[in-house]
Amino acid sequence: MMADLKRILKECFWDLKISEEDITDILNRDDFAKKKFLFEKILWNSTRLFDDLSLFKPEELRSMLDAYKIPNFNREYIARRVNMAQVYFFDKPLTVEDLQWVA
């Protein structure tokens, strides 16, 4: 399923003037700083995190998730989302205790 760019704009870029074409350009170019910016906006704000992160090429997504430094602001919330994305896309261990199965 392709991510809904209109929804991404509404949820993730409410504070900026950016277009669907801008998002597409960022995804199709080799500007890692802009891709990282797009990744962070989606990570922090998207209600359809997995669908929206799937816009990135797997190797780019892995690199951004592995290198991501979790900020102090909303630390627990963002750490959960990073770990959920790592589990979903790359089968990494789930570290969020309250999301783990209880035996």
Disulfide bonds with the S-S distance in Angstrom:
none
